[in-house]
Amino acid sequence: MATEKKNDGSTLFFAIVMIVLGSIWALKEMGFDLQLEQLFAPFKWVYSKIGRIIFSWPMLMMVAGLILVTGKRSGGWILVALGVVFLIPKIFVIPGFPSSLFFPMALLFTGVYLIIRRVT
């Protein structure tokens, strides 16, 4: 039996990315100044504005919860809810309320809610 090669575009894309990155790295090591900072300036601006929200552990928790929900697991909604709760202080600033108290208060209220729900 002959094994068939898959004509997969992802392998070609990965090879091109490796060639581009290797070329840029080699030119940088040889002393060429490519002025890449100007090329990536818009990405730096976007990351400084919303990157701290998108690339945060609460967002990772929400994504993991959504993956669990799509797999028909009910525990995913708890992860999504916790992710939202922990993401709120990163998005909204509440005047007069120190953000360092948000997490302990969220844990406190969640614990009280769980006890009340179990008793009733």
Biopython code that builds the backbone (N, CA, C, O; Angstrom):
import numpy as np
from Bio.PDB.StructureBuilder import StructureBuilder

atoms = [
    (1, "MET", "N", (0.830, -1.186, 0.000)),
    (1, "MET", "CA", (0.000, 0.000, 0.000)),
    (1, "MET", "C", (0.873, 1.247, 0.000)),
    (1, "MET", "O", (1.826, 1.367, 0.769)),
    (2, "ALA", "N", (0.534, 2.126, -0.845)),
    (2, "ALA", "CA", (1.267, 3.387, -0.915)),
    (2, "ALA", "C", (0.599, 4.390, 0.014)),
    (2, "ALA", "O", (-0.626, 4.500, 0.051)),
    (3, "THR", "N", (1.395, 5.099, 0.742)),
    (3, "THR", "CA", (0.843, 6.130, 1.613)),
    (3, "THR", "C", (0.662, 7.407, 0.805)),
    (3, "THR", "O", (1.545, 7.832, 0.061)),
    (4, "GLU", "N", (-0.496, 7.994, 0.976)),
    (4, "GLU", "CA", (-0.786, 9.225, 0.255)),
    (4, "GLU", "C", (-0.388, 10.416, 1.103)),
    (4, "GLU", "O", (-0.634, 10.450, 2.309)),
    (5, "LYS", "N", (0.228, 11.390, 0.459)),
    (5, "LYS", "CA", (0.557, 12.629, 1.153)),
    (5, "LYS", "C", (-0.660, 13.536, 1.123)),
    (5, "LYS", "O", (-1.312, 13.700, 0.092)),
    (6, "LYS", "N", (-0.947, 14.109, 2.255)),
    (6, "LYS", "CA", (-2.046, 15.065, 2.292)),
    (6, "LYS", "C", (-1.564, 16.388, 1.716)),
    (6, "LYS", "O", (-0.479, 16.864, 2.052)),
    (7, "ASN", "N", (-2.355, 16.961, 0.869)),
    (7, "ASN", "CA", (-2.051, 18.275, 0.332)),
    (7, "ASN", "C", (-2.617, 19.298, 1.306)),
    (7, "ASN", "O", (-3.721, 19.814, 1.128)),
    (8, "ASP", "N", (-1.850, 19.569, 2.313)),
    (8, "ASP", "CA", (-2.312, 20.422, 3.406)),
    (8, "ASP", "C", (-1.655, 21.790, 3.303)),
    (8, "ASP", "O", (-0.429, 21.900, 3.285)),
    (9, "GLY", "N", (-2.471, 22.824, 3.235)),
    (9, "GLY", "CA", (-1.957, 24.186, 3.133)),
    (9, "GLY", "C", (-1.326, 24.682, 4.421)),
    (9, "GLY", "O", (-0.535, 25.625, 4.401)),
    (10, "SER", "N", (-1.668, 24.057, 5.547)),
    (10, "SER", "CA", (-1.117, 24.516, 6.816)),
    (10, "SER", "C", (0.381, 24.262, 6.898)),
    (10, "SER", "O", (1.105, 25.056, 7.499)),
    (11, "THR", "N", (0.853, 23.184, 6.315)),
    (11, "THR", "CA", (2.287, 22.895, 6.318)),
    (11, "THR", "C", (3.041, 23.939, 5.513)),
    (11, "THR", "O", (4.112, 24.390, 5.921)),
    (12, "LEU", "N", (2.488, 24.325, 4.373)),
    (12, "LEU", "CA", (3.112, 25.359, 3.550)),
    (12, "LEU", "C", (3.127, 26.698, 4.279)),
    (12, "LEU", "O", (4.133, 27.407, 4.259)),
    (13, "PHE", "N", (2.020, 27.043, 4.919)),
    (13, "PHE", "CA", (1.945, 28.296, 5.670)),
    (13, "PHE", "C", (2.977, 28.312, 6.796)),
    (13, "PHE", "O", (3.674, 29.308, 6.990)),
    (14, "PHE", "N", (3.073, 27.203, 7.541)),
    (14, "PHE", "CA", (4.029, 27.108, 8.634)),
    (14, "PHE", "C", (5.459, 27.240, 8.119)),
    (14, "PHE", "O", (6.291, 27.880, 8.762)),
    (15, "ALA", "N", (5.751, 26.643, 6.966)),
    (15, "ALA", "CA", (7.094, 26.738, 6.375)),
    (15, "ALA", "C", (7.418, 28.168, 5.974)),
    (15, "ALA", "O", (8.539, 28.633, 6.181)),
    (16, "ILE", "N", (6.442, 28.870, 5.401)),
    (16, "ILE", "CA", (6.670, 30.266, 4.997)),
    (16, "ILE", "C", (6.898, 31.146, 6.213)),
    (16, "ILE", "O", (7.770, 32.014, 6.196)),
    (17, "VAL", "N", (6.126, 30.932, 7.261)),
    (17, "VAL", "CA", (6.307, 31.717, 8.491)),
    (17, "VAL", "C", (7.696, 31.481, 9.063)),
    (17, "VAL", "O", (8.357, 32.428, 9.490)),
    (18, "MET", "N", (8.150, 30.229, 9.077)),
    (18, "MET", "CA", (9.486, 29.926, 9.590)),
    (18, "MET", "C", (10.573, 30.595, 8.746)),
    (18, "MET", "O", (11.551, 31.105, 9.293)),
    (19, "ILE", "N", (10.411, 30.599, 7.420)),
    (19, "ILE", "CA", (11.396, 31.237, 6.537)),
    (19, "ILE", "C", (11.445, 32.741, 6.775)),
    (19, "ILE", "O", (12.528, 33.321, 6.845)),
    (20, "VAL", "N", (10.285, 33.378, 6.901)),
    (20, "VAL", "CA", (10.238, 34.828, 7.125)),
    (20, "VAL", "C", (10.865, 35.177, 8.467)),
    (20, "VAL", "O", (11.696, 36.081, 8.547)),
    (21, "LEU", "N", (10.474, 34.466, 9.521)),
    (21, "LEU", "CA", (11.030, 34.761, 10.845)),
    (21, "LEU", "C", (12.534, 34.504, 10.894)),
    (21, "LEU", "O", (13.279, 35.292, 11.477)),
    (22, "GLY", "N", (12.981, 33.416, 10.289)),
    (22, "GLY", "CA", (14.418, 33.124, 10.259)),
    (22, "GLY", "C", (15.194, 34.174, 9.490)),
    (22, "GLY", "O", (16.295, 34.549, 9.893)),
    (23, "SER", "N", (14.635, 34.653, 8.385)),
    (23, "SER", "CA", (15.306, 35.693, 7.590)),
    (23, "SER", "C", (15.414, 36.994, 8.366)),
    (23, "SER", "O", (16.468, 37.629, 8.388)),
    (24, "ILE", "N", (14.323, 37.387, 9.002)),
    (24, "ILE", "CA", (14.332, 38.636, 9.782)),
    (24, "ILE", "C", (15.329, 38.532, 10.929)),
    (24, "ILE", "O", (16.092, 39.465, 11.179)),
    (25, "TRP", "N", (15.325, 37.405, 11.621)),
    (25, "TRP", "CA", (16.238, 37.197, 12.742)),
    (25, "TRP", "C", (17.688, 37.231, 12.269)),
    (25, "TRP", "O", (18.533, 37.858, 12.907)),
    (26, "ALA", "N", (17.980, 36.560, 11.154)),
    (26, "ALA", "CA", (19.352, 36.528, 10.632)),
    (26, "ALA", "C", (19.809, 37.924, 10.208)),
    (26, "ALA", "O", (20.942, 38.314, 10.490)),
    (27, "LEU", "N", (18.941, 38.677, 9.536)),
    (27, "LEU", "CA", (19.306, 40.040, 9.139)),
    (27, "LEU", "C", (19.544, 40.921, 10.355)),
    (27, "LEU", "O", (20.464, 41.739, 10.355)),
    (28, "LYS", "N", (18.734, 40.767, 11.382)),
    (28, "LYS", "CA", (18.904, 41.537, 12.619)),
    (28, "LYS", "C", (20.248, 41.198, 13.278)),
    (28, "LYS", "O", (20.942, 42.088, 13.769)),
    (29, "GLU", "N", (20.612, 39.902, 13.287)),
    (29, "GLU", "CA", (21.872, 39.473, 13.890)),
    (29, "GLU", "C", (23.082, 39.961, 13.087)),
    (29, "GLU", "O", (24.160, 40.151, 13.649)),
    (30, "MET", "N", (22.909, 40.165, 11.782)),
    (30, "MET", "CA", (24.004, 40.648, 10.942)),
    (30, "MET", "C", (24.155, 42.156, 10.989)),
    (30, "MET", "O", (25.054, 42.715, 10.360)),
    (31, "GLY", "N", (23.265, 42.827, 11.745)),
    (31, "GLY", "CA", (23.425, 44.261, 11.933)),
    (31, "GLY", "C", (22.511, 45.136, 11.091)),
    (31, "GLY", "O", (22.607, 46.362, 11.161)),
    (32, "PHE", "N", (21.642, 44.549, 10.308)),
    (32, "PHE", "CA", (20.709, 45.345, 9.512)),
    (32, "PHE", "C", (19.589, 45.848, 10.412)),
    (32, "PHE", "O", (19.000, 45.083, 11.175)),
    (33, "ASP", "N", (19.299, 47.156, 10.313)),
    (33, "ASP", "CA", (18.209, 47.738, 11.086)),
    (33, "ASP", "C", (16.987, 47.795, 10.181)),
    (33, "ASP", "O", (16.949, 48.584, 9.237)),
    (34, "LEU", "N", (15.992, 46.968, 10.461)),
    (34, "LEU", "CA", (14.833, 46.833, 9.581)),
    (34, "LEU", "C", (13.679, 47.770, 9.933)),
    (34, "LEU", "O", (12.681, 47.798, 9.213)),
    (35, "GLN", "N", (13.786, 48.528, 11.006)),
    (35, "GLN", "CA", (12.744, 49.472, 11.437)),
    (35, "GLN", "C", (11.392, 48.770, 11.614)),
    (35, "GLN", "O", (10.362, 49.280, 11.174)),
    (36, "LEU", "N", (11.402, 47.614, 12.250)),
    (36, "LEU", "CA", (10.167, 46.860, 12.435)),
    (36, "LEU", "C", (9.263, 47.473, 13.501)),
    (36, "LEU", "O", (8.076, 47.156, 13.574)),
    (37, "GLU", "N", (9.830, 48.349, 14.324)),
    (37, "GLU", "CA", (9.020, 48.977, 15.366)),
    (37, "GLU", "C", (7.905, 49.794, 14.752)),
    (37, "GLU", "O", (6.791, 49.817, 15.276)),
    (38, "GLN", "N", (8.188, 50.467, 13.643)),
    (38, "GLN", "CA", (7.167, 51.275, 12.977)),
    (38, "GLN", "C", (6.109, 50.390, 12.321)),
    (38, "GLN", "O", (4.938, 50.762, 12.251)),
    (39, "LEU", "N", (6.521, 49.236, 11.848)),
    (39, "LEU", "CA", (5.585, 48.310, 11.212)),
    (39, "LEU", "C", (4.570, 47.770, 12.215)),
    (39, "LEU", "O", (3.396, 47.598, 11.889)),
    (40, "PHE", "N", (5.032, 47.505, 13.434)),
    (40, "PHE", "CA", (4.160, 46.924, 14.443)),
    (40, "PHE", "C", (3.579, 47.952, 15.408)),
    (40, "PHE", "O", (2.974, 47.568, 16.409)),
    (41, "ALA", "N", (3.744, 49.246, 15.138)),
    (41, "ALA", "CA", (3.220, 50.289, 16.017)),
    (41, "ALA", "C", (1.708, 50.206, 16.209)),
    (41, "ALA", "O", (1.250, 50.370, 17.339)),
    (42, "PRO", "N", (0.900, 49.959, 15.162)),
    (42, "PRO", "CA", (-0.542, 49.851, 15.402)),
    (42, "PRO", "C", (-0.902, 48.697, 16.330)),
    (42, "PRO", "O", (-1.816, 48.820, 17.146)),
    (43, "PHE", "N", (-0.190, 47.573, 16.212)),
    (43, "PHE", "CA", (-0.469, 46.434, 17.082)),
    (43, "PHE", "C", (-0.097, 46.750, 18.523)),
    (43, "PHE", "O", (-0.773, 46.315, 19.457)),
    (44, "LYS", "N", (0.978, 47.506, 18.699)),
    (44, "LYS", "CA", (1.397, 47.901, 20.039)),
    (44, "LYS", "C", (0.349, 48.808, 20.673)),
    (44, "LYS", "O", (0.059, 48.696, 21.864)),
    (45, "TRP", "N", (-0.215, 49.700, 19.876)),
    (45, "TRP", "CA", (-1.249, 50.606, 20.391)),
    (45, "TRP", "C", (-2.484, 49.818, 20.801)),
    (45, "TRP", "O", (-3.039, 50.051, 21.875)),
    (46, "VAL", "N", (-2.923, 48.877, 19.947)),
    (46, "VAL", "CA", (-4.105, 48.072, 20.265)),
    (46, "VAL", "C", (-3.853, 47.247, 21.517)),
    (46, "VAL", "O", (-4.716, 47.162, 22.390)),
    (47, "TYR", "N", (-2.671, 46.636, 21.610)),
    (47, "TYR", "CA", (-2.373, 45.819, 22.781)),
    (47, "TYR", "C", (-2.356, 46.655, 24.055)),
    (47, "TYR", "O", (-2.826, 46.204, 25.099)),
    (48, "SER", "N", (-1.813, 47.878, 23.976)),
    (48, "SER", "CA", (-1.759, 48.709, 25.174)),
    (48, "SER", "C", (-3.148, 49.129, 25.630)),
    (48, "SER", "O", (-3.362, 49.385, 26.815)),
    (49, "LYS", "N", (-4.093, 49.202, 24.700)),
    (49, "LYS", "CA", (-5.453, 49.618, 25.066)),
    (49, "LYS", "C", (-6.329, 48.447, 25.514)),
    (49, "LYS", "O", (-6.960, 48.515, 26.569)),
    (50, "ILE", "N", (-6.372, 47.383, 24.726)),
    (50, "ILE", "CA", (-7.278, 46.281, 25.072)),
    (50, "ILE", "C", (-6.573, 44.953, 25.309)),
    (50, "ILE", "O", (-7.214, 43.967, 25.672)),
    (51, "GLY", "N", (-5.272, 44.920, 25.110)),
    (51, "GLY", "CA", (-4.541, 43.669, 25.284)),
    (51, "GLY", "C", (-4.561, 43.161, 26.704)),
    (51, "GLY", "O", (-4.581, 41.951, 26.930)),
    (52, "ARG", "N", (-4.556, 44.070, 27.671)),
    (52, "ARG", "CA", (-4.567, 43.639, 29.064)),
    (52, "ARG", "C", (-5.893, 42.989, 29.445)),
    (52, "ARG", "O", (-5.980, 42.286, 30.451)),
    (53, "ILE", "N", (-6.921, 43.226, 28.641)),
    (53, "ILE", "CA", (-8.213, 42.588, 28.884)),
    (53, "ILE", "C", (-8.301, 41.273, 28.116)),
    (53, "ILE", "O", (-8.688, 40.246, 28.675)),
    (54, "ILE", "N", (-7.943, 41.307, 26.842)),
    (54, "ILE", "CA", (-8.076, 40.117, 26.009)),
    (54, "ILE", "C", (-7.118, 39.019, 26.448)),
    (54, "ILE", "O", (-7.499, 37.850, 26.500)),
    (55, "PHE", "N", (-5.880, 39.384, 26.765)),
    (55, "PHE", "CA", (-4.869, 38.395, 27.147)),
    (55, "PHE", "C", (-4.723, 38.333, 28.660)),
    (55, "PHE", "O", (-3.627, 38.518, 29.189)),
    (56, "SER", "N", (-5.819, 38.075, 29.351)),
    (56, "SER", "CA", (-5.790, 37.997, 30.811)),
    (56, "SER", "C", (-6.341, 36.640, 31.247)),
    (56, "SER", "O", (-7.000, 35.947, 30.471)),
    (57, "TRP", "N", (-6.065, 36.273, 32.488)),
    (57, "TRP", "CA", (-6.526, 34.977, 32.967)),
    (57, "TRP", "C", (-8.047, 34.904, 33.099)),
    (57, "TRP", "O", (-8.597, 33.818, 32.912)),
    (58, "PRO", "N", (-8.775, 36.010, 33.414)),
    (58, "PRO", "CA", (-10.236, 35.873, 33.410)),
    (58, "PRO", "C", (-10.793, 35.559, 32.020)),
    (58, "PRO", "O", (-11.756, 34.802, 31.893)),
    (59, "MET", "N", (-10.190, 36.138, 30.977)),
    (59, "MET", "CA", (-10.649, 35.845, 29.622)),
    (59, "MET", "C", (-10.341, 34.386, 29.265)),
    (59, "MET", "O", (-11.134, 33.723, 28.597)),
    (60, "LEU", "N", (-9.190, 33.899, 29.715)),
    (60, "LEU", "CA", (-8.845, 32.496, 29.487)),
    (60, "LEU", "C", (-9.845, 31.581, 30.193)),
    (60, "LEU", "O", (-10.226, 30.536, 29.664)),
    (61, "MET", "N", (-10.262, 31.984, 31.384)),
    (61, "MET", "CA", (-11.253, 31.219, 32.134)),
    (61, "MET", "C", (-12.585, 31.204, 31.382)),
    (61, "MET", "O", (-13.259, 30.175, 31.332)),
    (62, "MET", "N", (-12.961, 32.338, 30.803)),
    (62, "MET", "CA", (-14.204, 32.407, 30.052)),
    (62, "MET", "C", (-14.150, 31.533, 28.796)),
    (62, "MET", "O", (-15.122, 30.850, 28.475)),
    (63, "VAL", "N", (-13.030, 31.554, 28.094)),
    (63, "VAL", "CA", (-12.881, 30.727, 26.890)),
    (63, "VAL", "C", (-12.948, 29.251, 27.252)),
    (63, "VAL", "O", (-13.595, 28.466, 26.558)),
    (64, "ALA", "N", (-12.279, 28.872, 28.340)),
    (64, "ALA", "CA", (-12.326, 27.473, 28.780)),
    (64, "ALA", "C", (-13.762, 27.080, 29.141)),
    (64, "ALA", "O", (-14.202, 25.973, 28.834)),
    (65, "GLY", "N", (-14.477, 27.983, 29.785)),
    (65, "GLY", "CA", (-15.876, 27.717, 30.123)),
    (65, "GLY", "C", (-16.743, 27.559, 28.894)),
    (65, "GLY", "O", (-17.602, 26.679, 28.848)),
    (66, "LEU", "N", (-16.526, 28.411, 27.886)),
    (66, "LEU", "CA", (-17.303, 28.300, 26.654)),
    (66, "LEU", "C", (-16.996, 27.005, 25.910)),
    (66, "LEU", "O", (-17.881, 26.420, 25.286)),
    (67, "ILE", "N", (-15.750, 26.560, 25.973)),
    (67, "ILE", "CA", (-15.403, 25.281, 25.354)),
    (67, "ILE", "C", (-16.127, 24.139, 26.068)),
    (67, "ILE", "O", (-16.622, 23.211, 25.427)),
    (68, "LEU", "N", (-16.184, 24.216, 27.395)),
    (68, "LEU", "CA", (-16.907, 23.185, 28.146)),
    (68, "LEU", "C", (-18.407, 23.217, 27.839)),
    (68, "LEU", "O", (-19.048, 22.170, 27.745)),
    (69, "VAL", "N", (-18.959, 24.417, 27.686)),
    (69, "VAL", "CA", (-20.385, 24.546, 27.389)),
    (69, "VAL", "C", (-20.703, 23.938, 26.031)),
    (69, "VAL", "O", (-21.724, 23.269, 25.880)),
    (70, "THR", "N", (-19.841, 24.163, 25.041)),
    (70, "THR", "CA", (-20.094, 23.575, 23.731)),
    (70, "THR", "C", (-19.990, 22.060, 23.769)),
    (70, "THR", "O", (-20.557, 21.376, 22.917)),
    (71, "GLY", "N", (-19.269, 21.533, 24.749)),
    (71, "GLY", "CA", (-19.182, 20.089, 24.931)),
    (71, "GLY", "C", (-20.288, 19.551, 25.814)),
    (71, "GLY", "O", (-20.209, 18.422, 26.298)),
    (72, "LYS", "N", (-21.325, 20.357, 26.027)),
    (72, "LYS", "CA", (-22.507, 19.962, 26.823)),
    (72, "LYS", "C", (-22.170, 19.693, 28.281)),
    (72, "LYS", "O", (-22.758, 18.804, 28.897)),
    (73, "ARG", "N", (-21.235, 20.445, 28.836)),
    (73, "ARG", "CA", (-20.918, 20.302, 30.259)),
    (73, "ARG", "C", (-21.417, 21.546, 30.985)),
    (73, "ARG", "O", (-21.109, 22.668, 30.584)),
    (74, "SER", "N", (-22.174, 21.350, 32.032)),
    (74, "SER", "CA", (-22.798, 22.467, 32.733)),
    (74, "SER", "C", (-21.797, 23.267, 33.565)),
    (74, "SER", "O", (-22.048, 24.434, 33.864)),
    (75, "GLY", "N", (-20.687, 22.674, 33.938)),
    (75, "GLY", "CA", (-19.685, 23.383, 34.732)),
    (75, "GLY", "C", (-19.037, 24.531, 33.982)),
    (75, "GLY", "O", (-18.407, 25.395, 34.591)),
    (76, "GLY", "N", (-19.184, 24.547, 32.682)),
    (76, "GLY", "CA", (-18.616, 25.623, 31.881)),
    (76, "GLY", "C", (-19.229, 26.970, 32.194)),
    (76, "GLY", "O", (-18.550, 27.995, 32.141)),
    (77, "TRP", "N", (-20.512, 26.973, 32.519)),
    (77, "TRP", "CA", (-21.165, 28.249, 32.837)),
    (77, "TRP", "C", (-20.588, 28.863, 34.107)),
    (77, "TRP", "O", (-20.541, 30.086, 34.240)),
    (78, "ILE", "N", (-20.150, 28.025, 35.038)),
    (78, "ILE", "CA", (-19.534, 28.557, 36.258)),
    (78, "ILE", "C", (-18.223, 29.255, 35.915)),
    (78, "ILE", "O", (-17.936, 30.329, 36.443)),
    (79, "LEU", "N", (-17.427, 28.655, 35.037)),
    (79, "LEU", "CA", (-16.174, 29.294, 34.616)),
    (79, "LEU", "C", (-16.431, 30.597, 33.869)),
    (79, "LEU", "O", (-15.709, 31.576, 34.058)),
    (80, "VAL", "N", (-17.458, 30.611, 33.024)),
    (80, "VAL", "CA", (-17.794, 31.841, 32.297)),
    (80, "VAL", "C", (-18.206, 32.929, 33.288)),
    (80, "VAL", "O", (-17.763, 34.072, 33.176)),
    (81, "ALA", "N", (-19.048, 32.578, 34.251)),
    (81, "ALA", "CA", (-19.507, 33.560, 35.236)),
    (81, "ALA", "C", (-18.342, 34.088, 36.076)),
    (81, "ALA", "O", (-18.251, 35.291, 36.320)),
    (82, "LEU", "N", (-17.460, 33.205, 36.515)),
    (82, "LEU", "CA", (-16.307, 33.651, 37.292)),
    (82, "LEU", "C", (-15.383, 34.531, 36.452)),
    (82, "LEU", "O", (-14.838, 35.516, 36.949)),
    (83, "GLY", "N", (-15.210, 34.180, 35.197)),
    (83, "GLY", "CA", (-14.396, 35.010, 34.310)),
    (83, "GLY", "C", (-14.964, 36.403, 34.167)),
    (83, "GLY", "O", (-14.224, 37.387, 34.193)),
    (84, "VAL", "N", (-16.287, 36.493, 34.015)),
    (84, "VAL", "CA", (-16.937, 37.808, 33.914)),
    (84, "VAL", "C", (-16.753, 38.595, 35.199)),
    (84, "VAL", "O", (-16.446, 39.787, 35.170)),
    (85, "VAL", "N", (-16.943, 37.922, 36.332)),
    (85, "VAL", "CA", (-16.803, 38.607, 37.627)),
    (85, "VAL", "C", (-15.390, 39.160, 37.804)),
    (85, "VAL", "O", (-15.220, 40.290, 38.261)),
    (86, "PHE", "N", (-14.388, 38.379, 37.447)),
    (86, "PHE", "CA", (-13.019, 38.833, 37.628)),
    (86, "PHE", "C", (-12.562, 39.788, 36.530)),
    (86, "PHE", "O", (-11.537, 40.452, 36.678)),
    (87, "LEU", "N", (-13.300, 39.864, 35.442)),
    (87, "LEU", "CA", (-12.949, 40.784, 34.358)),
    (87, "LEU", "C", (-13.538, 42.175, 34.573)),
    (87, "LEU", "O", (-13.031, 43.150, 34.018)),
    (88, "ILE", "N", (-14.584, 42.281, 35.360)),
    (88, "ILE", "CA", (-15.258, 43.562, 35.576)),
    (88, "ILE", "C", (-14.313, 44.645, 36.094)),
    (88, "ILE", "O", (-14.354, 45.757, 35.569)),
    (89, "PRO", "N", (-13.452, 44.385, 37.107)),
    (89, "PRO", "CA", (-12.581, 45.475, 37.570)),
    (89, "PRO", "C", (-11.541, 45.897, 36.537)),
    (89, "PRO", "O", (-11.012, 47.006, 36.623)),
    (90, "LYS", "N", (-11.238, 45.046, 35.568)),
    (90, "LYS", "CA", (-10.294, 45.446, 34.526)),
    (90, "LYS", "C", (-10.949, 46.377, 33.509)),
    (90, "LYS", "O", (-10.271, 47.187, 32.877)),
    (91, "ILE", "N", (-12.271, 46.260, 33.351)),
    (91, "ILE", "CA", (-12.984, 47.054, 32.361)),
    (91, "ILE", "C", (-13.548, 48.326, 32.984)),
    (91, "ILE", "O", (-13.361, 49.420, 32.450)),
    (92, "PHE", "N", (-14.234, 48.182, 34.106)),
    (92, "PHE", "CA", (-14.899, 49.318, 34.732)),
    (92, "PHE", "C", (-14.162, 49.731, 36.000)),
    (92, "PHE", "O", (-13.738, 48.886, 36.789)),
    (93, "VAL", "N", (-14.019, 51.010, 36.183)),
    (93, "VAL", "CA", (-13.424, 51.552, 37.402)),
    (93, "VAL", "C", (-14.557, 52.170, 38.211)),
    (93, "VAL", "O", (-15.227, 53.093, 37.747)),
    (94, "ILE", "N", (-14.770, 51.658, 39.418)),
    (94, "ILE", "CA", (-15.838, 52.157, 40.276)),
    (94, "ILE", "C", (-15.224, 53.181, 41.230)),
    (94, "ILE", "O", (-14.383, 52.824, 42.055)),
    (95, "PRO", "N", (-15.638, 54.468, 41.129)),
    (95, "PRO", "CA", (-15.041, 55.485, 41.993)),
    (95, "PRO", "C", (-15.372, 55.230, 43.467)),
    (95, "PRO", "O", (-16.504, 54.890, 43.812)),
    (96, "GLY", "N", (-14.393, 55.396, 44.305)),
    (96, "GLY", "CA", (-14.574, 55.215, 45.739)),
    (96, "GLY", "C", (-14.509, 53.773, 46.194)),
    (96, "GLY", "O", (-14.605, 53.507, 47.392)),
    (97, "PHE", "N", (-14.349, 52.839, 45.279)),
    (97, "PHE", "CA", (-14.269, 51.429, 45.635)),
    (97, "PHE", "C", (-12.909, 50.910, 45.195)),
    (97, "PHE", "O", (-12.640, 50.803, 43.999)),
    (98, "PRO", "N", (-12.052, 50.588, 46.154)),
    (98, "PRO", "CA", (-10.720, 50.097, 45.765)),
    (98, "PRO", "C", (-10.807, 48.749, 45.048)),
    (98, "PRO", "O", (-11.481, 47.829, 45.511)),
    (99, "SER", "N", (-10.127, 48.649, 43.932)),
    (99, "SER", "CA", (-10.199, 47.414, 43.149)),
    (99, "SER", "C", (-9.578, 46.231, 43.887)),
    (99, "SER", "O", (-9.865, 45.079, 43.559)),
    (100, "SER", "N", (-8.734, 46.502, 44.876)),
    (100, "SER", "CA", (-8.136, 45.394, 45.628)),
    (100, "SER", "C", (-9.173, 44.676, 46.494)),
    (100, "SER", "O", (-8.948, 43.537, 46.903)),
    (101, "LEU", "N", (-10.305, 45.326, 46.776)),
    (101, "LEU", "CA", (-11.360, 44.690, 47.563)),
    (101, "LEU", "C", (-12.339, 43.905, 46.708)),
    (101, "LEU", "O", (-13.166, 43.170, 47.247)),
    (102, "PHE", "N", (-12.268, 44.039, 45.397)),
    (102, "PHE", "CA", (-13.260, 43.407, 44.537)),
    (102, "PHE", "C", (-13.209, 41.884, 44.628)),
    (102, "PHE", "O", (-14.249, 41.241, 44.777)),
    (103, "PHE", "N", (-12.021, 41.304, 44.542)),
    (103, "PHE", "CA", (-11.906, 39.850, 44.551)),
    (103, "PHE", "C", (-12.321, 39.233, 45.884)),
    (103, "PHE", "O", (-13.054, 38.244, 45.884)),
    (104, "PRO", "N", (-11.881, 39.778, 47.022)),
    (104, "PRO", "CA", (-12.366, 39.198, 48.285)),
    (104, "PRO", "C", (-13.884, 39.321, 48.449)),
    (104, "PRO", "O", (-14.534, 38.417, 48.973)),
    (105, "MET", "N", (-14.440, 40.448, 47.996)),
    (105, "MET", "CA", (-15.885, 40.629, 48.099)),
    (105, "MET", "C", (-16.619, 39.650, 47.181)),
    (105, "MET", "O", (-17.659, 39.109, 47.556)),
    (106, "ALA", "N", (-16.083, 39.422, 45.985)),
    (106, "ALA", "CA", (-16.704, 38.468, 45.059)),
    (106, "ALA", "C", (-16.694, 37.064, 45.661)),
    (106, "ALA", "O", (-17.688, 36.344, 45.567)),
    (107, "LEU", "N", (-15.588, 36.672, 46.274)),
    (107, "LEU", "CA", (-15.517, 35.362, 46.927)),
    (107, "LEU", "C", (-16.493, 35.277, 48.097)),
    (107, "LEU", "O", (-17.157, 34.258, 48.291)),
    (108, "LEU", "N", (-16.574, 36.352, 48.871)),
    (108, "LEU", "CA", (-17.473, 36.389, 50.023)),
    (108, "LEU", "C", (-18.923, 36.232, 49.585)),
    (108, "LEU", "O", (-19.650, 35.401, 50.128)),
    (109, "PHE", "N", (-19.347, 37.026, 48.606)),
    (109, "PHE", "CA", (-20.730, 36.959, 48.145)),
    (109, "PHE", "C", (-21.053, 35.618, 47.477)),
    (109, "PHE", "O", (-22.162, 35.104, 47.616)),
    (110, "THR", "N", (-20.097, 35.064, 46.764)),
    (110, "THR", "CA", (-20.316, 33.762, 46.127)),
    (110, "THR", "C", (-20.489, 32.676, 47.182)),
    (110, "THR", "O", (-21.369, 31.825, 47.053)),
    (111, "GLY", "N", (-19.666, 32.695, 48.216)),
    (111, "GLY", "CA", (-19.801, 31.723, 49.306)),
    (111, "GLY", "C", (-21.125, 31.842, 50.027)),
    (111, "GLY", "O", (-21.772, 30.835, 50.317)),
    (112, "VAL", "N", (-21.537, 33.077, 50.321)),
    (112, "VAL", "CA", (-22.827, 33.297, 50.989)),
    (112, "VAL", "C", (-23.964, 32.802, 50.101)),
    (112, "VAL", "O", (-24.899, 32.165, 50.586)),
    (113, "TYR", "N", (-23.889, 33.089, 48.809)),
    (113, "TYR", "CA", (-24.925, 32.646, 47.881)),
    (113, "TYR", "C", (-25.019, 31.116, 47.848)),
    (113, "TYR", "O", (-26.116, 30.558, 47.852)),
    (114, "LEU", "N", (-23.871, 30.449, 47.815)),
    (114, "LEU", "CA", (-23.877, 28.988, 47.779)),
    (114, "LEU", "C", (-24.475, 28.390, 49.046)),
    (114, "LEU", "O", (-25.188, 27.389, 48.983)),
    (115, "ILE", "N", (-24.188, 29.000, 50.201)),
    (115, "ILE", "CA", (-24.757, 28.505, 51.470)),
    (115, "ILE", "C", (-26.261, 28.739, 51.491)),
    (115, "ILE", "O", (-27.018, 27.846, 51.873)),
    (116, "ILE", "N", (-26.705, 29.924, 51.085)),
    (116, "ILE", "CA", (-28.142, 30.225, 51.084)),
    (116, "ILE", "C", (-28.874, 29.302, 50.124)),
    (116, "ILE", "O", (-29.964, 28.823, 50.437)),
    (117, "ARG", "N", (-28.296, 29.049, 48.970)),
    (117, "ARG", "CA", (-28.934, 28.172, 47.987)),
    (117, "ARG", "C", (-29.029, 26.743, 48.511)),
    (117, "ARG", "O", (-30.000, 26.041, 48.229)),
    (118, "ARG", "N", (-28.038, 26.314, 49.263)),
    (118, "ARG", "CA", (-28.062, 24.946, 49.808)),
    (118, "ARG", "C", (-29.082, 24.817, 50.930)),
    (118, "ARG", "O", (-29.735, 23.781, 51.053)),
    (119, "VAL", "N", (-29.228, 25.848, 51.745)),
    (119, "VAL", "CA", (-30.153, 25.799, 52.883)),
    (119, "VAL", "C", (-31.595, 25.831, 52.399)),
    (119, "VAL", "O", (-32.454, 25.135, 52.941)),
    (120, "THR", "N", (-31.858, 26.635, 51.384)),
    (120, "THR", "CA", (-33.257, 26.757, 50.937)),
    (120, "THR", "C", (-33.624, 25.765, 49.888)),
    (120, "THR", "O", (-34.763, 25.752, 49.422)),
]
sb = StructureBuilder()
sb.init_structure("model")
sb.init_model(0)
sb.init_chain("A")
sb.init_seg("    ")
for serial, (resi, resn, name, xyz) in enumerate(atoms, 1):
    if name == "N":
        sb.init_residue(resn, " ", resi, " ")
    sb.init_atom(name, np.array(xyz, "f"), 0.0, 1.0, " ", f" {name:<3s}", serial, name[0])
structure = sb.get_structure()
